[in-house]
Amino acid sequence: LQGLGSNTPTGVPYTEDEIMAIVRGEKQRGHIPGVGRVLPGQRTVIPPPSQGTRLADIDRLKKREKLLTKQMNMFMRLFRSDDKFSQMLTQLESQPEYGCGSGSGGCGDDEP
């Protein structure tokens, strides 16, 4: 701000105190360069998404899960049809970590 010079109201560069007053006074929240302030400052309450939005998200996620399950089942059938892949899957499924949800804590590395 000190380098603004003639862009200041008085035509004199801002002092250190003026810069600090500007910084403390306006945090530039909700500011888009070239547009300006887009949200009111402090104490703004942004409402949570509506129930309809949540239900639409849940519906979308359920459809996505159904599609992924269908694709996974298709790949499993494909792999089971090949002897070599079938043996590999059998070995994989016999490992204790394969279940991802059963046992002590679900998926992921529990060890440090």
HELIX and SHEET records of a PDB file:
HELIX    1   1 GLN A    2  ASN A    7  5                                   6    
HELIX    2   2 GLU A   16  GLY A   25  1                                  10    
HELIX    3   3 GLN A   51  ARG A   80  1                                  30    
HELIX    4   4 ASP A   83  GLU A   93  1                                  11    
HELIX    5   5 PRO A   96  GLY A   99  5                                   4    
SHEET    1   A 2 HIS A  31  ILE A  32  0                                        
SHEET    2   A 2 GLY A  36  ARG A  37 -1                                        
END                                                                             
